[in-house]
Amino acid sequence: MAKKAALGNKGYQLVAVDDLTGGVDLRRSPSLLQSTRARVLRNVSLQEPGAWQPFPGWRTFTTTNLGAGRPQGARRIYLAGATFTLASWGDSVYKPTDLGAWGAPTLPARGTGEHYFVYDRNIAVLFDGLAPTYKTTDGTTWSSFGIAKPSVLPVLAGVAGGSLVATNVYEVAYTYADSGLSYESNGSTVASHTVVAGSLTIRVTVAKATNAQVDTIYVYARNKTAGESVLRRAGSVPNPAGATATFDITAPTQFFPDGVEIPTRHDLAKALKYGVVWRNRWWGLSATVGNRIHFTEVFLPQAWPDLFYVDIPFEKGDRITGLIALGDTLIVFGNTGVFLIIGQTSLDFEVRPSAGAVAGSLGLRACWVIEQGIVHASEGGIYIFDGATDRLLSDSIVTGWRDAMENSLPEQIERIAVVYHERRKEVRVSVPRLHETIGPGEWILDLSRTREQETEAWTSTDRAIGGYFPWDGKEALPGDQGRLMSWKFLQGELAEEAVGTSADGGDLTCVYEGPALLAAPRRWTRYIDLFGEYGPAVGTFNIEVRVDDKPVTVLPFGIGASLSLYGTAVYGSSVYGGRLRRNFTSMLPLEAEGLTLTLRATYVGRATFRWFTYAVGHRPEPQLRGF
């Protein structure tokens, strides 16, 4: 509760609030709130305890607006040889520059669903639920995720020379390969040839690969008559400029016994809607079976064998809504349940239900790894999962969260995004409905303040955000690592968050509604005057005074940014406003009497205005008033 201090006459007292930055608390009635807590904190930062101030601003990052409509996804990509951004809008993928120029689409016509970008050291992949899945190594040139096997049978002919065994039957096939990524397709259909005397060489004619990523063709063979069980590599030719290329098999030693076996499990990726990299494999969510996870061969991110998948045994018809790799565990979220895939090595896995998790995830963007766990948003609130148990983080904003769940469309709820801004130690959650504005906004959990006061410290913004993508890898320019980007809720633009002091060049509107000050419980009180301490800044600041939830007056205060300070102005020509911390005071009208008093303050401006404390002078009646 607020502090009370006697001043002068015993009948006159002050109720002081010394810190306004303890966070939002919507669970308790206003008269039970601690003095540091608030009913409304919108566009207010909690980073500096004791100093109420605007939350950092934002600015549009991209130089043009692609049009109305929400972007479908974006991510900062960090490869061994390149760092760039990928973003999607209007069913096409773009590669915005680091200066915000969209450029032309690099991958068009990929559908209007959600787009997710996943990368390892060498490639970035778009998961959009469509087939074929596409990958890139530079963000500009795209190719299929995997290589389809040749569809044309090799043509075999005997030619003079060589040392193959006459009358023996040889089988030959070939594959397409990308030598840059050291990957090749499954083999073509096998062709047979019987060697005859005088023509102990087999000339193999192979078809050109039309896939631009293919630069090499490998030829495989085996002596079927001699009982060789597998085809082995005999050699290679470059992918030809013309329609075909030829390769001569002249001796058994070209492929037997040391030749590499022909690939048989390098199948193409299925239609996948999301993926992660874990345990030296890629794992992808099936776009058609809601509880199925496909995975690749170990160390081969483009090889997706048909039978390499796990069906998670969810109950109640649940489906996978989140996939997070955390150490030795792949955590699989459903709408209500959580399963753990535990991998001791890259070769053996165990699927277990989590006994300690009490909630799932709203969607694939609604979970994020933070310090000491995973934050995930569910229908019942926002939790942190440490691998064993869940802990609720949103108890203080439960009514606001319930309002968003009950009054938002299902597709909007599935797109709720969570991110951890490491630079500011904040968890940000974009929601389609913020209870005090009835429009899109954010809930923001300040982890530093939460640890300090051992109570959740939530604030909010009125930012309309579709999703986030932090620059969280190694950047070339100092200061770039740690930037937080977003895409807008309903416009084809990207933005940078927590930067500057303005709303993309406009004013920020910061709102505070504090506790109901109960000066003398159950006694009628005359509220006499209001005091406060602030730091001068450009902008407007006013306080609405409410008694028993009824507005009685609005007090505008000049916050004195235009006044000069001692030591910075010329005597005789400047008007002096005092120090860096100033006081405001105002008498309250006669109507300011009742049981409780509440202040609702609003700052509008583009500066770092600070409000430190306030106090209300009051005189309670000596005894209970009859009713």
C-alpha positions in Angstrom: 0.0 0.0 0.0 1.0 3.7 -0.4 3.0 5.3 2.4 1.3 7.7 4.8 3.1 10.5 6.5 1.8 13.0 9.0 2.6 16.7 8.2 1.9 19.5 10.6 -1.6 19.2 12.0 -2.5 15.7 12.9 -5.6 16.0 10.7 -3.6 16.6 7.6 -1.6 13.7 6.1 0.3 12.8 3.0 -0.1 9.5 1.1 3.2 9.1 -0.9 4.0 6.8 -3.9 7.8 6.6 -4.2 8.1 4.1 -7.1 5.6 3.8 -10.0 7.5 1.1 -11.9 6.7 -2.2 -10.2 4.6 -3.4 -13.1 0.9 -4.1 -14.0 -1.3 -6.1 -11.6 -4.8 -6.8 -12.9 -5.6 -9.6 -10.4 -6.2 -7.4 -7.3 -8.7 -4.7 -6.9 -7.2 -1.1 -7.1 -7.5 -0.5 -3.4 -5.4 -3.6 -2.6 -2.5 -2.8 -5.0 0.9 -2.1 -3.7 2.0 1.5 -4.3 4.6 0.4 -6.9 2.0 -1.5 -9.0 -0.4 -0.1 -11.5 -3.6 -1.0 -13.3 -2.4 0.5 -16.6 1.2 0.9 -17.8 1.1 1.6 -21.6 4.3 2.5 -23.5 6.0 2.8 -20.1 9.5 1.3 -19.4 10.4 -0.6 -16.2 14.1 -0.6 -16.8 15.0 2.1 -14.2 13.3 1.4 -10.9 12.0 4.6 -9.4 11.8 6.5 -12.7 8.6 6.3 -14.7 9.5 7.0 -18.3 8.5 6.2 -21.9 9.3 2.8 -23.3 11.9 3.1 -26.1 10.3 4.0 -29.5 10.4 2.3 -32.8 11.0 3.1 -36.5 10.1 1.6 -39.8 13.1 -0.3 -41.1 12.1 -0.9 -44.7 12.1 2.1 -47.1 8.9 1.2 -48.9 5.5 -0.3 -48.0 4.7 -3.3 -50.1 1.0 -2.8 -49.4 -1.8 -3.8 -47.1 -1.6 -7.2 -45.6 0.4 -8.9 -42.9 3.9 -10.2 -43.8 4.1 -14.0 -43.6 7.4 -14.2 -41.7 11.0 -13.0 -41.5 14.3 -14.1 -40.0 17.9 -13.0 -39.8 20.1 -15.7 -41.4 23.7 -16.5 -40.3 25.6 -18.8 -42.6 29.3 -19.6 -42.7 29.8 -17.3 -45.7 27.0 -14.8 -45.5 24.6 -12.9 -43.2 21.3 -11.6 -44.5 17.6 -11.1 -43.9 14.8 -13.1 -45.4 11.2 -11.9 -45.3 7.9 -12.9 -46.9 4.9 -10.9 -48.0 2.1 -11.5 -50.6 3.2 -15.2 -51.1 6.8 -14.2 -52.2 10.1 -14.2 -50.4 12.3 -11.1 -50.4 15.9 -10.4 -49.3 15.8 -6.9 -47.7 19.1 -5.2 -47.5 20.6 -4.1 -44.2 19.5 -0.5 -45.2 15.9 -1.6 -45.5 15.4 -1.9 -49.3 13.0 -4.6 -50.2 14.2 -5.3 -53.7 12.5 -7.7 -56.0 11.2 -11.1 -54.9 13.8 -13.8 -54.9 11.3 -16.7 -54.6 7.8 -15.9 -55.8 4.5 -17.8 -55.6 4.9 -19.7 -52.4 1.4 -19.5 -51.0 -0.3 -17.2 -48.5 0.3 -19.3 -45.4 2.9 -18.7 -42.7 6.5 -18.8 -43.7 9.3 -20.0 -41.4 13.0 -19.8 -42.2 15.4 -22.3 -40.7 19.1 -22.5 -41.2 22.3 -24.4 -40.3 25.9 -23.5 -41.1 25.5 -23.8 -44.9 21.9 -23.4 -46.0 18.7 -21.6 -45.2 15.4 -23.3 -45.9 11.8 -22.0 -46.3 9.2 -24.1 -44.6 5.7 -23.1 -45.8 3.8 -26.4 -46.0 4.2 -26.7 -49.8 6.2 -29.1 -51.9 8.9 -28.9 -53.1 10.7 -27.3 -50.2 13.3 -24.7 -51.2 16.7 -23.8 -49.9 19.3 -21.0 -50.5 22.9 -20.4 -49.7 22.8 -16.6 -50.3 19.2 -15.5 -50.1 19.0 -14.7 -53.8 19.3 -18.0 -55.6 16.9 -20.8 -54.5 16.9 -24.5 -55.4 15.0 -27.5 -54.2 15.8 -28.8 -50.7 17.3 -32.1 -51.9 17.9 -33.3 -55.5 15.4 -35.5 -57.4 16.8 -38.7 -58.8 17.3 -38.9 -62.6 14.2 -39.8 -64.4 15.9 -41.0 -67.6 17.4 -44.5 -67.9 21.1 -44.6 -68.7 21.9 -45.9 -72.2 24.6 -48.6 -72.3 26.7 -49.7 -75.3 29.7 -51.9 -75.7 32.9 -50.4 -77.2 36.3 -51.7 -78.0 39.0 -52.0 -75.4 38.8 -52.3 -71.7 39.1 -55.3 -69.3 35.6 -56.1 -68.2 34.6 -59.8 -68.1 33.0 -61.1 -71.3 29.6 -62.7 -71.0 29.0 -61.1 -67.6 26.0 -59.0 -66.9 26.7 -55.5 -65.5 24.1 -53.1 -64.1 24.6 -49.3 -64.2 22.8 -46.3 -62.7 23.7 -42.7 -62.1 23.0 -39.8 -59.7 22.9 -36.0 -59.8 25.1 -34.2 -57.3 25.9 -30.7 -55.9 29.6 -30.8 -55.2 29.4 -27.4 -53.3 27.2 -28.9 -50.6 28.6 -32.5 -51.0 25.1 -33.9 -51.7 23.7 -36.2 -54.3 20.4 -37.7 -55.2 19.2 -41.3 -55.2 20.1 -43.4 -58.2 18.3 -43.6 -61.4 16.6 -46.8 -62.6 19.1 -49.5 -63.2 20.1 -50.5 -66.8 21.7 -53.8 -67.7 24.3 -54.7 -70.3 26.0 -58.0 -71.2 29.6 -57.6 -72.2 30.8 -59.4 -75.3 34.3 -60.3 -76.5 36.0 -57.5 -78.3 33.9 -54.9 -76.6 35.0 -55.0 -73.0 34.2 -51.4 -72.2 30.7 -50.1 -71.4 29.9 -46.6 -72.6 27.3 -45.0 -70.4 25.2 -42.1 -71.8 23.5 -40.1 -69.1 20.9 -37.3 -69.3 21.7 -33.7 -68.3 20.2 -32.4 -65.0 17.9 -29.4 -65.5 18.2 -28.6 -61.8 20.7 -25.6 -61.6 22.3 -26.8 -58.4 23.5 -30.0 -60.0 27.1 -29.7 -61.3 28.3 -33.3 -61.2 26.9 -36.7 -62.4 28.1 -39.8 -60.7 28.0 -43.2 -62.4 27.6 -46.5 -60.5 28.0 -50.1 -61.5 28.1 -53.7 -60.4 28.9 -57.1 -61.9 25.6 -58.9 -61.4 27.0 -62.2 -62.7 29.8 -62.1 -60.1 27.3 -61.7 -57.3 28.1 -58.1 -56.3 25.2 -57.0 -54.2 25.3 -53.2 -54.5 26.2 -50.6 -57.2 29.4 -48.8 -56.5 30.8 -45.5 -57.8 32.8 -45.9 -61.0 33.4 -42.2 -61.7 31.9 -38.9 -62.6 31.3 -36.4 -65.4 30.4 -32.7 -65.2 26.7 -31.9 -65.8 26.8 -31.2 -69.5 25.8 -28.1 -71.4 24.2 -30.3 -74.0 21.4 -32.9 -73.6 23.7 -35.8 -72.6 27.1 -36.8 -71.5 29.1 -40.1 -71.8 31.3 -42.0 -69.4 33.3 -45.2 -70.1 33.6 -48.1 -67.6 36.7 -49.9 -68.7 37.7 -52.1 -65.8 36.1 -53.8 -62.7 38.6 -51.9 -60.4 36.8 -48.7 -61.3 34.0 -49.6 -58.9 34.8 -52.8 -57.1 35.7 -53.3 -54.2 36.3 -49.8 -53.0 33.7 -47.7 -54.7 31.2 -45.7 -52.7 27.8 -47.3 -52.5 25.0 -45.7 -54.5 22.6 -43.6 -52.3 19.2 -45.3 -51.7 17.7 -43.1 -48.9 18.3 -39.6 -50.2 14.6 -39.0 -50.7 13.2 -35.5 -51.2 11.7 -33.6 -48.3 8.0 -33.9 -47.8 5.6 -30.9 -47.5 6.9 -29.4 -44.3 5.5 -26.4 -42.4 8.3 -25.9 -39.8 11.6 -27.3 -38.8 14.6 -27.2 -36.4 18.2 -28.4 -36.5 19.0 -30.8 -33.6 21.3 -33.7 -33.0 23.1 -33.4 -36.4 19.8 -33.8 -38.2 17.0 -31.6 -39.5 13.5 -32.2 -38.0 10.4 -31.0 -39.9 6.7 -30.9 -39.0 4.5 -32.7 -41.5 2.1 -30.3 -43.3 -0.5 -33.1 -43.7 -0.3 -35.1 -40.4 -0.6 -32.9 -37.4 1.3 -35.0 -34.9 4.1 -36.2 -37.2 7.8 -35.1 -37.2 10.0 -36.2 -40.1 13.8 -36.2 -39.7 16.9 -36.6 -42.0 19.9 -38.9 -42.2 22.6 -37.9 -39.7 24.9 -35.2 -41.1 22.8 -35.1 -44.3 20.3 -32.2 -44.0 18.8 -32.9 -47.5 18.2 -36.6 -47.2 14.7 -37.4 -45.9 14.1 -41.1 -45.9 10.4 -42.0 -46.3 10.3 -44.0 -43.1 12.2 -41.6 -40.9 9.4 -40.0 -38.8 7.9 -40.0 -35.3 4.2 -39.7 -34.5 3.8 -38.0 -31.2 1.0 -39.8 -29.2 -1.0 -36.7 -28.2 -4.3 -37.1 -26.5 -7.6 -35.3 -27.3 -6.8 -35.0 -31.0 -4.0 -32.6 -30.3 -1.4 -31.5 -32.9 2.1 -30.1 -32.8 2.2 -26.3 -32.2 5.8 -25.8 -31.1 9.2 -27.4 -31.6 12.2 -26.2 -29.6 15.7 -27.8 -29.4 17.2 -27.4 -26.0 20.4 -29.3 -25.3 19.9 -33.1 -25.4 16.1 -32.6 -25.6 13.8 -31.7 -28.4 10.7 -30.3 -26.8 7.4 -30.8 -28.7 4.5 -28.6 -27.7 0.9 -29.3 -28.5 -2.1 -27.1 -27.7 -2.4 -28.7 -24.3 0.4 -31.3 -23.9 4.2 -31.5 -24.0 6.4 -34.4 -25.1 10.2 -34.7 -24.9 12.4 -36.4 -27.5 15.6 -37.2 -25.6 18.7 -38.0 -27.7 21.7 -39.4 -25.9 23.5 -39.6 -29.3 22.6 -38.8 -32.9 21.4 -42.4 -33.4 19.0 -43.2 -30.6 16.0 -41.3 -29.4 13.4 -41.7 -26.7 9.9 -40.1 -26.7 8.5 -39.3 -23.3 5.5 -37.3 -22.1 6.4 -34.4 -19.8 4.8 -34.9 -16.4 5.7 -31.4 -15.2 4.4 -29.3 -18.1 0.8 -28.1 -17.6 0.3 -26.1 -20.8 1.2 -26.2 -24.4 1.8 -23.5 -27.1 -0.7 -21.4 -29.1 1.3 -21.7 -32.2 4.7 -22.1 -33.8 5.8 -18.6 -33.0 4.5 -18.6 -29.4 7.5 -20.3 -27.8 11.1 -19.0 -27.4 14.3 -20.0 -25.6 15.4 -17.6 -22.8 17.7 -17.8 -19.9 17.0 -21.0 -17.9 14.1 -22.2 -19.9 11.5 -21.8 -22.7 8.8 -19.2 -22.5 5.6 -20.4 -24.2 2.2 -18.8 -24.5 -0.9 -21.0 -24.0 -4.6 -20.4 -23.7 -4.2 -20.3 -19.9 -1.3 -17.8 -19.8 2.4 -17.4 -20.3 4.7 -20.0 -18.8 8.4 -20.8 -18.5 9.3 -24.5 -19.0 12.7 -25.6 -17.6 12.6 -29.1 -19.2 10.9 -30.6 -16.2 8.2 -28.2 -14.9 6.2 -25.2 -15.9 5.9 -22.0 -14.0 3.3 -19.3 -14.6 4.6 -15.9 -15.5 1.4 -14.1 -16.3 -0.6 -14.3 -13.0 -0.5 -10.5 -12.7 -2.1 -9.9 -16.2 -4.5 -12.9 -16.1 -7.6 -10.8 -16.8 -6.0 -9.0 -19.7 -4.8 -12.3 -21.2 -8.2 -13.9 -20.8 -9.7 -11.0 -22.6 -7.4 -11.6 -25.6 -8.2 -15.3 -25.7 -11.9 -14.8 -25.5 -12.3 -12.0 -28.0 -9.7 -12.8 -30.7 -10.1 -14.9 -33.8 -8.6 -18.4 -33.8 -6.2 -17.5 -36.7 -5.1 -14.4 -34.8 -4.4 -16.5 -31.6 -2.3 -19.0 -33.6 -0.1 -16.2 -34.8 0.7 -14.8 -31.3 4.5 -14.3 -31.2 6.9 -14.5 -28.3 10.5 -13.2 -28.4 13.3 -12.6 -25.9 15.1 -9.3 -26.4 18.5 -10.2 -24.8 19.9 -6.7 -24.9 17.1 -5.3 -22.7 16.4 -8.6 -20.8 12.7 -8.5 -21.8 10.2 -11.0 -23.0 7.8 -9.5 -25.6 4.5 -11.0 -26.5 2.5 -9.6 -29.4 -1.3 -10.0 -29.0 -4.2 -9.2 -31.3 -6.1 -7.5 -28.5 -4.7 -5.5 -25.6 -7.5 -5.2 -23.0 -7.2 -1.4 -22.3 -7.1 -0.4 -26.0 -9.2 -3.2 -27.6 -6.6 -3.2 -30.4 -3.3 -5.1 -31.1 -0.5 -4.5 -28.7 2.2 -6.2 -26.6 2.7 -7.5 -23.2 6.3 -7.1 -22.0 7.9 -8.8 -19.1 11.0 -7.1 -17.6 13.1 -10.0 -16.3 15.6 -7.8 -14.5 12.9 -6.0 -12.5 11.1 -9.4 -12.0 14.2 -10.9 -10.4 14.8 -7.8 -8.3 11.4 -7.6 -6.7 10.6 -11.3 -6.9 7.3 -10.5 -8.5 6.3 -10.4 -12.2 7.0 -7.0 -13.7 4.7 -6.5 -16.8 4.2 -3.5 -18.9 2.5 -3.0 -22.3 2.7 -1.1 -25.6 0.2 -0.3 -28.2 2.5 -1.6 -31.0 0.7 -3.5 -33.7 3.2 -6.3 -34.4 2.8 -9.4 -36.5 6.1 -11.1 -35.3 9.7 -10.6 -34.3 13.1 -11.6 -35.6 16.1 -10.5 -33.5 19.6 -10.0 -34.9 21.1 -12.4 -32.5 24.2 -13.7 -34.3 27.6 -12.4 -35.1 27.2 -9.2 -37.0 29.8 -7.3 -39.1 29.1 -3.8 -37.7 29.5 -2.9 -34.0 26.1 -2.4 -32.3 24.1 -4.5 -34.8 24.1 -7.6 -32.7 21.2 -7.4 -30.3 18.9 -5.3 -32.5 15.2 -6.4 -32.5 13.2 -6.3 -35.7 9.6 -7.0 -36.3 7.0 -7.2 -39.1 3.9 -5.1 -38.9 0.5 -6.4 -38.1 -1.3 -5.4 -41.3 1.3 -3.7 -43.5 4.0 -4.9 -45.8 6.8 -3.3 -43.8 9.5 -4.3 -41.3 10.3 -2.2 -38.2 13.0 -1.9 -35.6 11.9 -2.1 -32.0 13.3 -0.4 -28.8 15.1 2.3 -30.6 14.9 6.1 -30.3 12.3 8.0 -28.3 9.5 8.4 -30.9 6.8 6.3 -32.5 8.4 6.3 -36.0 8.9 10.0 -35.8 5.5 10.7 -34.1 4.6 11.2 -30.4 4.5 8.4 -28.0 1.5 8.3 -25.7 2.4 6.9 -22.3 -0.4 6.1 -19.8 -0.3 5.2 -16.1 -3.2 4.4 -13.8 -2.1 3.7 -10.3 -3.6 2.1 -7.2 -6.7 3.4 -5.5 -5.2 5.3 -2.5 -7.2 4.3 0.5 -6.1 7.1 2.9 -8.3 6.1 5.8 -10.1 2.8 5.5 -13.9 3.1 5.7 -13.7 6.8 6.4 -14.7 9.7 4.1 -11.7 11.7 3.1 -11.2 15.2 1.8 -8.3 15.1 -0.8 -6.7 18.5 -0.7 -3.6 18.8 -2.9 -1.3 16.8 -5.2 2.5 16.9 -5.2 5.0 15.3 -7.6 8.6 15.2 -8.7 9.7 14.9 -12.4 12.5 15.5 -14.9 11.9 18.3 -17.5 11.3 17.2 -21.0 9.5 18.2 -24.3 5.9 17.2 -24.4 2.6 17.4 -22.5 1.8 15.8 -19.2 -1.5 15.8 -17.5 -3.1 13.9 -14.6 -6.7 12.9 -14.3 -7.9 12.7 -10.7 -10.6 10.2 -9.9 -12.4 9.7 -6.6 -14.2 6.5 -6.1 -13.7 5.9 -9.9 -15.5 9.1 -10.7 -13.4 11.7 -12.7 -13.2 15.0 -10.8 -10.6 17.0 -12.6 -7.8 16.9 -15.2 -4.6 18.7 -14.2 -2.2 19.8 -16.9 1.4 20.4 -15.8 4.0 22.3 -17.8 7.0 20.0 -17.6 9.4 22.9 -18.3 11.6 21.6 -21.1 11.9 25.1 -22.6 13.2 26.6 -19.3 16.9 27.2 -18.7 18.9 25.6 -16.0 21.5 27.2 -13.6 24.9 26.8 -15.2 23.6 26.6 -18.7 22.1 30.1 -19.3 23.1 33.8 -19.4 22.1 36.0 -16.5 19.7 38.8 -17.5 18.5 37.1 -20.7 17.2 33.7 -19.7 14.3 32.4 -17.6 15.4 29.9 -15.0 13.4 26.8 -14.3 15.6 25.2 -11.6 17.3 21.8 -11.5 17.1 18.5 -13.4 14.5 17.3 -10.9 11.6 19.6 -10.4 8.4 19.6 -8.4 4.8 20.1 -9.4 1.9 20.9 -7.1 -1.8 21.6 -7.4 -4.8 22.1 -5.2 -7.6 19.6 -5.8 -11.2 20.8 -6.2 -13.8 20.5 -3.5 -15.4 17.6 -5.3 -12.3 15.5 -4.5 -13.8 13.8 -1.5 -14.7 10.2 -1.0 -13.1 6.9 0.1 -10.4 6.3 -2.6 -8.4 8.4 -5.0 -6.8 7.2 -8.2 -4.5 9.0 -10.6 -4.4 8.4 -14.4 -1.4 10.2 -15.9 -0.7 10.7 -19.6 2.5 11.9 -21.2 2.5 12.7 -25.0 5.9 13.5 -26.6 9.1 12.3 -28.1 11.5 12.8 -25.2 12.8 10.8 -22.2 10.4 12.3 -19.7 10.8 11.0 -16.1 8.3 11.1 -13.3 9.8 10.0 -10.0 7.1 10.2 -7.3 3.8 11.8 -6.2 2.0 12.4 -3.0 -1.6 13.3 -2.1 -2.5 15.5 0.8 -5.7 14.6 2.5 -7.7 15.0 5.7 -10.0 12.1 6.7 -13.1 12.6 8.7 -12.6 11.8 12.4 -15.3 9.1 12.4 -17.3 6.9 10.1 -20.0 8.7 8.2 -23.5 7.3 8.5 -25.1 5.9 5.4 
